[in-house]
Amino acid sequence: METTQVQNKDYFFCYSKSLCDYLHYQMGLGIITVAKNVRNDKVFSLFEQSLALDQAIKKYYSLKAERSTLTK
């Protein structure tokens, strides 16, 4: 039987509620789990790393920057 070693680099720990909601509800990316970090007591959502995730995060920050320039 072959075993696969899972590493943190395979996952994205999202501590931003607004980013998490965007990734899940707007972009349709699945959340693996929602949990609390025992070291800092902060809640995070866990996503699997992928090209779609990377693109969605870039789009989120691009839209966020665009909105911030519109409100100035």
Secondary structure, 3 states (H helix, E strand, C coil): CCCCCCCHHHEEEECCHHHHHHHHHHCCCCCCEEEECCCCCCEEEEEECCHHHHHHHHHHHHHHHHHHHHCC
